[in-house]
Amino acid sequence: MDEPFDGLDLRQTREVMALLRQVAEGGRALLLSIHQLTDA
């Protein structure tokens, strides 16, 4: 995913992060390209 949080507000970013964590916990590998160190 390239910049998956770009253009999202804080609430939306947290919701996407939670969803990505659920996917990763299910055994999937995720590759994110993030330029914001705090988001990484």
PQR file of N, CA, C, O and H, with PARSE charges and radii, in Angstrom:
ATOM      1  N   MET A   1       0.847  -1.153   0.000 -0.4000 1.5000
ATOM      2  CA  MET A   1       0.000   0.000   0.000 -0.0000 2.0000
ATOM      3  C   MET A   1       0.901   1.226   0.000  0.5500 1.7000
ATOM      4  O   MET A   1       1.879   1.293   0.744 -0.5500 1.4000
ATOM      5  N   ASP A   2       0.566   2.176  -0.828 -0.4000 1.5000
ATOM      6  CA  ASP A   2       1.344   3.411  -0.919 -0.0000 2.0000
ATOM      7  C   ASP A   2       0.595   4.523  -0.196  0.5500 1.7000
ATOM      8  O   ASP A   2      -0.473   4.956  -0.627 -0.5500 1.4000
ATOM      9  H   ASP A   2      -0.228   2.122  -1.432  0.4000 1.0000
ATOM     10  N   GLU A   3       1.174   4.973   0.904 -0.4000 1.5000
ATOM     11  CA  GLU A   3       0.605   6.063   1.702 -0.0000 2.0000
ATOM     12  C   GLU A   3      -0.869   5.809   2.042  0.5500 1.7000
ATOM     13  O   GLU A   3      -1.733   6.589   1.641 -0.5500 1.4000
ATOM     14  H   GLU A   3       2.042   4.621   1.254  0.4000 1.0000
ATOM     15  N   PRO A   4      -1.164   4.738   2.769 -0.5600 1.5000
ATOM     16  CA  PRO A   4      -2.567   4.403   3.047  0.2800 2.0000
ATOM     17  C   PRO A   4      -3.295   5.405   3.945  0.5500 1.7000
ATOM     18  O   PRO A   4      -4.523   5.378   4.020 -0.5500 1.4000
ATOM     19  N   PHE A   5      -2.557   6.288   4.628 -0.4000 1.5000
ATOM     20  CA  PHE A   5      -3.184   7.242   5.536 -0.0000 2.0000
ATOM     21  C   PHE A   5      -3.239   8.654   4.960  0.5500 1.7000
ATOM     22  O   PHE A   5      -3.711   9.581   5.618 -0.5500 1.4000
ATOM     23  H   PHE A   5      -1.559   6.309   4.567  0.4000 1.0000
ATOM     24  N   ASP A   6      -2.763   8.809   3.749 -0.4000 1.5000
ATOM     25  CA  ASP A   6      -2.722  10.127   3.109 -0.0000 2.0000
ATOM     26  C   ASP A   6      -4.136  10.674   2.935  0.5500 1.7000
ATOM     27  O   ASP A   6      -4.997  10.020   2.347 -0.5500 1.4000
ATOM     28  H   ASP A   6      -2.380   8.056   3.214  0.4000 1.0000
ATOM     29  N   GLY A   7      -4.364  11.862   3.444 -0.4000 1.5000
ATOM     30  CA  GLY A   7      -5.658  12.523   3.294 -0.0000 2.0000
ATOM     31  C   GLY A   7      -6.684  12.143   4.348  0.5500 1.7000
ATOM     32  O   GLY A   7      -7.817  12.623   4.305 -0.5500 1.4000
ATOM     33  H   GLY A   7      -3.665  12.394   3.922  0.4000 1.0000
ATOM     34  N   LEU A   8      -6.306  11.281   5.304 -0.4000 1.5000
ATOM     35  CA  LEU A   8      -7.239  10.870   6.345 -0.0000 2.0000
ATOM     36  C   LEU A   8      -7.040  11.704   7.600  0.5500 1.7000
ATOM     37  O   LEU A   8      -5.927  12.141   7.891 -0.5500 1.4000
ATOM     38  H   LEU A   8      -5.386  10.891   5.339  0.4000 1.0000
ATOM     39  N   ASP A   9      -8.122  11.923   8.344 -0.4000 1.5000
ATOM     40  CA  ASP A   9      -7.971  12.595   9.630 -0.0000 2.0000
ATOM     41  C   ASP A   9      -7.524  11.567  10.671  0.5500 1.7000
ATOM     42  O   ASP A   9      -7.394  10.384  10.356 -0.5500 1.4000
ATOM     43  H   ASP A   9      -9.027  11.567   8.107  0.4000 1.0000
ATOM     44  N   LEU A  10      -7.295  11.999  11.877 -0.4000 1.5000
ATOM     45  CA  LEU A  10      -6.753  11.128  12.917 -0.0000 2.0000
ATOM     46  C   LEU A  10      -7.677   9.943  13.196  0.5500 1.7000
ATOM     47  O   LEU A  10      -7.202   8.815  13.335 -0.5500 1.4000
ATOM     48  H   LEU A  10      -7.401  12.960  12.133  0.4000 1.0000
ATOM     49  N   ARG A  11      -8.965  10.176  13.279 -0.4000 1.5000
ATOM     50  CA  ARG A  11      -9.922   9.092  13.548 -0.0000 2.0000
ATOM     51  C   ARG A  11      -9.889   8.061  12.434  0.5500 1.7000
ATOM     52  O   ARG A  11      -9.863   6.859  12.695 -0.5500 1.4000
ATOM     53  H   ARG A  11      -9.350  11.091  13.166  0.4000 1.0000
ATOM     54  N   GLN A  12      -9.891   8.525  11.204 -0.4000 1.5000
ATOM     55  CA  GLN A  12      -9.859   7.609  10.064 -0.0000 2.0000
ATOM     56  C   GLN A  12      -8.547   6.833  10.016  0.5500 1.7000
ATOM     57  O   GLN A  12      -8.539   5.640   9.715 -0.5500 1.4000
ATOM     58  H   GLN A  12      -9.912   9.502  10.991  0.4000 1.0000
ATOM     59  N   THR A  13      -7.442   7.507  10.313 -0.4000 1.5000
ATOM     60  CA  THR A  13      -6.139   6.838  10.333 -0.0000 2.0000
ATOM     61  C   THR A  13      -6.131   5.718  11.358  0.5500 1.7000
ATOM     62  O   THR A  13      -5.644   4.624  11.076 -0.5500 1.4000
ATOM     63  H   THR A  13      -7.449   8.477  10.558  0.4000 1.0000
ATOM     64  N   ARG A  14      -6.665   5.979  12.543 -0.4000 1.5000
ATOM     65  CA  ARG A  14      -6.719   4.948  13.582 -0.0000 2.0000
ATOM     66  C   ARG A  14      -7.594   3.771  13.163  0.5500 1.7000
ATOM     67  O   ARG A  14      -7.271   2.621  13.461 -0.5500 1.4000
ATOM     68  H   ARG A  14      -7.061   6.869  12.772  0.4000 1.0000
ATOM     69  N   GLU A  15      -8.690   4.050  12.479 -0.4000 1.5000
ATOM     70  CA  GLU A  15      -9.575   2.975  12.017 -0.0000 2.0000
ATOM     71  C   GLU A  15      -8.875   2.108  10.971  0.5500 1.7000
ATOM     72  O   GLU A  15      -8.997   0.883  10.994 -0.5500 1.4000
ATOM     73  H   GLU A  15      -8.952   4.985  12.237  0.4000 1.0000
ATOM     74  N   VAL A  16      -8.146   2.743  10.059 -0.4000 1.5000
ATOM     75  CA  VAL A  16      -7.418   1.988   9.037 -0.0000 2.0000
ATOM     76  C   VAL A  16      -6.304   1.178   9.679  0.5500 1.7000
ATOM     77  O   VAL A  16      -6.081   0.026   9.306 -0.5500 1.4000
ATOM     78  H   VAL A  16      -8.047   3.738  10.041  0.4000 1.0000
ATOM     79  N   MET A  17      -5.595   1.772  10.650 -0.4000 1.5000
ATOM     80  CA  MET A  17      -4.539   1.041  11.353 -0.0000 2.0000
ATOM     81  C   MET A  17      -5.108  -0.196  12.042  0.5500 1.7000
ATOM     82  O   MET A  17      -4.501  -1.266  11.993 -0.5500 1.4000
ATOM     83  H   MET A  17      -5.776   2.708  10.953  0.4000 1.0000
ATOM     84  N   ALA A  18      -6.258  -0.059  12.679 -0.4000 1.5000
ATOM     85  CA  ALA A  18      -6.881  -1.197  13.361 -0.0000 2.0000
ATOM     86  C   ALA A  18      -7.245  -2.282  12.350  0.5500 1.7000
ATOM     87  O   ALA A  18      -7.043  -3.468  12.611 -0.5500 1.4000
ATOM     88  H   ALA A  18      -6.751   0.810  12.719  0.4000 1.0000
ATOM     89  N   LEU A  19      -7.772  -1.888  11.217 -0.4000 1.5000
ATOM     90  CA  LEU A  19      -8.130  -2.853  10.181 -0.0000 2.0000
ATOM     91  C   LEU A  19      -6.891  -3.575   9.650  0.5500 1.7000
ATOM     92  O   LEU A  19      -6.914  -4.791   9.458 -0.5500 1.4000
ATOM     93  H   LEU A  19      -7.937  -0.925  11.004  0.4000 1.0000
ATOM     94  N   LEU A  20      -5.815  -2.832   9.414 -0.4000 1.5000
ATOM     95  CA  LEU A  20      -4.576  -3.440   8.926 -0.0000 2.0000
ATOM     96  C   LEU A  20      -3.996  -4.401   9.954  0.5500 1.7000
ATOM     97  O   LEU A  20      -3.456  -5.446   9.590 -0.5500 1.4000
ATOM     98  H   LEU A  20      -5.796  -1.845   9.570  0.4000 1.0000
ATOM     99  N   ARG A  21      -4.102  -4.059  11.233 -0.4000 1.5000
ATOM    100  CA  ARG A  21      -3.628  -4.970  12.281 -0.0000 2.0000
ATOM    101  C   ARG A  21      -4.428  -6.266  12.280  0.5500 1.7000
ATOM    102  O   ARG A  21      -3.862  -7.348  12.439 -0.5500 1.4000
ATOM    103  H   ARG A  21      -4.541  -3.210  11.529  0.4000 1.0000
ATOM    104  N   GLN A  22      -5.750  -6.158  12.100 -0.4000 1.5000
ATOM    105  CA  GLN A  22      -6.592  -7.354  12.049 -0.0000 2.0000
ATOM    106  C   GLN A  22      -6.181  -8.250  10.880  0.5500 1.7000
ATOM    107  O   GLN A  22      -6.101  -9.470  11.020 -0.5500 1.4000
ATOM    108  H   GLN A  22      -6.209  -5.280  11.971  0.4000 1.0000
ATOM    109  N   VAL A  23      -5.925  -7.636   9.739 -0.4000 1.5000
ATOM    110  CA  VAL A  23      -5.519  -8.396   8.560 -0.0000 2.0000
ATOM    111  C   VAL A  23      -4.186  -9.092   8.829  0.5500 1.7000
ATOM    112  O   VAL A  23      -4.021 -10.268   8.506 -0.5500 1.4000
ATOM    113  H   VAL A  23      -5.990  -6.645   9.626  0.4000 1.0000
ATOM    114  N   ALA A  24      -3.238  -8.366   9.419 -0.4000 1.5000
ATOM    115  CA  ALA A  24      -1.924  -8.941   9.712 -0.0000 2.0000
ATOM    116  C   ALA A  24      -2.029 -10.070  10.736  0.5500 1.7000
ATOM    117  O   ALA A  24      -1.339 -11.081  10.613 -0.5500 1.4000
ATOM    118  H   ALA A  24      -3.372  -7.411   9.682  0.4000 1.0000
ATOM    119  N   GLU A  25      -2.879  -9.908  11.736 -0.4000 1.5000
ATOM    120  CA  GLU A  25      -3.058 -10.952  12.744 -0.0000 2.0000
ATOM    121  C   GLU A  25      -3.679 -12.205  12.146  0.5500 1.7000
ATOM    122  O   GLU A  25      -3.533 -13.298  12.693 -0.5500 1.4000
ATOM    123  H   GLU A  25      -3.440  -9.087  11.836  0.4000 1.0000
ATOM    124  N   GLY A  26      -4.365 -12.049  11.032 -0.4000 1.5000
ATOM    125  CA  GLY A  26      -4.963 -13.178  10.346 -0.0000 2.0000
ATOM    126  C   GLY A  26      -3.975 -13.954   9.494  0.5500 1.7000
ATOM    127  O   GLY A  26      -4.351 -14.909   8.815 -0.5500 1.4000
ATOM    128  H   GLY A  26      -4.484 -11.161  10.587  0.4000 1.0000
ATOM    129  N   GLY A  27      -2.710 -13.546   9.527 -0.4000 1.5000
ATOM    130  CA  GLY A  27      -1.673 -14.282   8.822 -0.0000 2.0000
ATOM    131  C   GLY A  27      -1.253 -13.681   7.489  0.5500 1.7000
ATOM    132  O   GLY A  27      -0.451 -14.279   6.772 -0.5500 1.4000
ATOM    133  H   GLY A  27      -2.404 -12.770  10.078  0.4000 1.0000
ATOM    134  N   ARG A  28      -1.766 -12.538   7.154 -0.4000 1.5000
ATOM    135  CA  ARG A  28      -1.383 -11.895   5.893 -0.0000 2.0000
ATOM    136  C   ARG A  28      -0.191 -10.974   6.106  0.5500 1.7000
ATOM    137  O   ARG A  28      -0.049 -10.350   7.157 -0.5500 1.4000
ATOM    138  H   ARG A  28      -2.417 -12.053   7.737  0.4000 1.0000
ATOM    139  N   ALA A  29       0.650 -10.902   5.104 -0.4000 1.5000
ATOM    140  CA  ALA A  29       1.769  -9.970   5.130 -0.0000 2.0000
ATOM    141  C   ALA A  29       1.328  -8.680   4.438  0.5500 1.7000
ATOM    142  O   ALA A  29       0.647  -8.719   3.413 -0.5500 1.4000
ATOM    143  H   ALA A  29       0.534 -11.410   4.250  0.4000 1.0000
ATOM    144  N   LEU A  30       1.714  -7.557   4.994 -0.4000 1.5000
ATOM    145  CA  LEU A  30       1.368  -6.259   4.424 -0.0000 2.0000
ATOM    146  C   LEU A  30       2.643  -5.480   4.139  0.5500 1.7000
ATOM    147  O   LEU A  30       3.575  -5.492   4.944 -0.5500 1.4000
ATOM    148  H   LEU A  30       2.267  -7.525   5.827  0.4000 1.0000
ATOM    149  N   LEU A  31       2.687  -4.815   3.017 -0.4000 1.5000
ATOM    150  CA  LEU A  31       3.809  -3.962   2.666 -0.0000 2.0000
ATOM    151  C   LEU A  31       3.275  -2.547   2.504  0.5500 1.7000
ATOM    152  O   LEU A  31       2.451  -2.270   1.633 -0.5500 1.4000
ATOM    153  H   LEU A  31       1.930  -4.805   2.363  0.4000 1.0000
ATOM    154  N   LEU A  32       3.763  -1.658   3.365 -0.4000 1.5000
ATOM    155  CA  LEU A  32       3.302  -0.277   3.343 -0.0000 2.0000
ATOM    156  C   LEU A  32       4.460   0.637   3.000  0.5500 1.7000
ATOM    157  O   LEU A  32       5.579   0.449   3.476 -0.5500 1.4000
ATOM    158  H   LEU A  32       4.432  -1.883   4.073  0.4000 1.0000
ATOM    159  N   SER A  33       4.182   1.621   2.175 -0.4000 1.5000
ATOM    160  CA  SER A  33       5.144   2.679   1.879 -0.0000 2.0000
ATOM    161  C   SER A  33       4.627   3.934   2.570  0.5500 1.7000
ATOM    162  O   SER A  33       3.633   4.526   2.150 -0.5500 1.4000
ATOM    163  H   SER A  33       3.273   1.774   1.788  0.4000 1.0000
ATOM    164  N   ILE A  34       5.318   4.330   3.638 -0.4000 1.5000
ATOM    165  CA  ILE A  34       4.869   5.451   4.450 -0.0000 2.0000
ATOM    166  C   ILE A  34       6.045   6.404   4.663  0.5500 1.7000
ATOM    167  O   ILE A  34       7.127   5.982   5.070 -0.5500 1.4000
ATOM    168  H   ILE A  34       6.126   3.848   3.980  0.4000 1.0000
ATOM    169  N   HIS A  35       5.827   7.681   4.386 -0.4000 1.5000
ATOM    170  CA  HIS A  35       6.894   8.665   4.541 -0.0000 2.0000
ATOM    171  C   HIS A  35       6.812   9.411   5.865  0.5500 1.7000
ATOM    172  O   HIS A  35       7.746  10.122   6.235 -0.5500 1.4000
ATOM    173  H   HIS A  35       4.948   8.023   4.055  0.4000 1.0000
ATOM    174  N   GLN A  36       5.700   9.254   6.585 -0.4000 1.5000
ATOM    175  CA  GLN A  36       5.557   9.875   7.887 -0.0000 2.0000
ATOM    176  C   GLN A  36       6.056   8.908   8.952  0.5500 1.7000
ATOM    177  O   GLN A  36       5.446   7.863   9.181 -0.5500 1.4000
ATOM    178  H   GLN A  36       4.941   8.675   6.284  0.4000 1.0000
ATOM    179  N   LEU A  37       7.163   9.251   9.602 -0.4000 1.5000
ATOM    180  CA  LEU A  37       7.778   8.358  10.581 -0.0000 2.0000
ATOM    181  C   LEU A  37       6.826   8.044  11.731  0.5500 1.7000
ATOM    182  O   LEU A  37       6.826   6.923  12.239 -0.5500 1.4000
ATOM    183  H   LEU A  37       7.659  10.100   9.416  0.4000 1.0000
ATOM    184  N   THR A  38       6.017   9.012  12.149 -0.4000 1.5000
ATOM    185  CA  THR A  38       5.092   8.766  13.262 -0.0000 2.0000
ATOM    186  C   THR A  38       4.048   7.716  12.904  0.5500 1.7000
ATOM    187  O   THR A  38       3.633   6.950  13.774 -0.5500 1.4000
ATOM    188  H   THR A  38       6.017   9.923  11.736  0.4000 1.0000
ATOM    189  N   ASP A  39       3.613   7.661  11.644 -0.4000 1.5000
ATOM    190  CA  ASP A  39       2.643   6.660  11.205 -0.0000 2.0000
ATOM    191  C   ASP A  39       3.271   5.286  11.082  0.5500 1.7000
ATOM    192  O   ASP A  39       2.617   4.274  11.333 -0.5500 1.4000
ATOM    193  H   ASP A  39       3.951   8.283  10.938  0.4000 1.0000
ATOM    194  N   ALA A  40       4.536   5.248  10.697 -0.4000 1.5000
ATOM    195  CA  ALA A  40       5.226   3.984  10.532 -0.0000 2.0000
ATOM    196  C   ALA A  40       5.398   3.306  11.871  0.5500 1.7000
ATOM    197  O   ALA A  40       5.965   2.216  11.942 -0.5500 1.4000
ATOM    198  H   ALA A  40       5.067   6.070  10.494  0.4000 1.0000
TER
END
